[in-house]
Amino acid sequence: MANDIRIGIIGGSGLYQMEGLIQMDEREVDTPFGKPSDAYRIGALEGRTVAFLARHHRNHTILPGELNFRANIYGFKKLGVEWILSASAVGSLKEELRPLDIVLPDQFFDRTKSRISTYFGDGIVAHVSFAEPLCHLLGDVIQAAGQDVDIQVKRGGTYVCMEGPQFSTRAESNVYRGLGLDLIGMTNLQEAKLAREAEVCYSTLALVTDYDCWHPQHDAVTVAEIVANLTKNSSNAQKIIRAAVKRLPIERTCKCGGSLQHAIMTDLKKAPEATKKRLELLIKKYL
């Protein structure tokens, strides 16, 4: 097994560990932004070295709004990760996106209110491009991986990221539908923003567990049914992730690895030393 860790996996609700991961060790990673959600589980998956992180902790003890997104992504970067495959449970805003579907969204719509979504500030200003918020190259790998294991992955769509932890009102759900949005969840947007600033490729598997509350049959859905869908979807997601890991790493021909090249507005020679030190892992090649 190679020593370098270039592939990271974030498991969401219902995906607290990776089947087939031959675990070598658990690693606590210190970051300038605090503590990640859990220890990173480092091991071999399909012959590749990967780092796995349970987004909400393996015991599911962290609310979406409590997640330390900066520490989670920074920890992957510190381990040497260049590719992050994420999985998360979502609700559907479209009739044609059914429970048990797996979707690769390509856009986000932000409805969060109180989350830190950048590493920058305190004397260093940067504005990364985010028109295409998810890595298309990694998306291609994941879509091909779905074909490898004969599981359909629907490509495209907009994920609206809400604050939570409460679910939407029916009025909100209908507004999102009126805007043409496709999926609703509580976690992936901040991960994508911070991965872009960290120059890490990021894509997410959105696992549809149920229709959001706009649907006339929504109230007939039980928690038990949602959990059953989540369990089955998590199993399929793991199959796709394992197949994607087989295909990685590959040459990064996307723009993710140079996201900061033209994004930093501050003359780093004049930036505060404390801020430069805190961000050194991210900006050292531009110093």
Secondary structure, DSSP 4 states (H G I P E B T S, - for coil): --S---EEEEE-TT--S-TT-EEEEEE---BTTB--SS-EEEEEETTEEEEEEETTTTTT---GGG--HHHHHHHHHHHT--EEEEEEEEEESSTTS-TT-EEE--EEEEE--S----S-BTTB-B----SS-S-HHHHHHHHHHHHHTT---EE--EEEEE--SS---HHHHHHHHHTT--EEESSHHHHHHHHHHTT-EEEEEEEEEEE-TTSTTGGG--HHHHHHHHHHHHHHHHHHHHHHHHH------SSGGGTTTTTB-S-GGGS-HHHHHHTHHHHGGG-
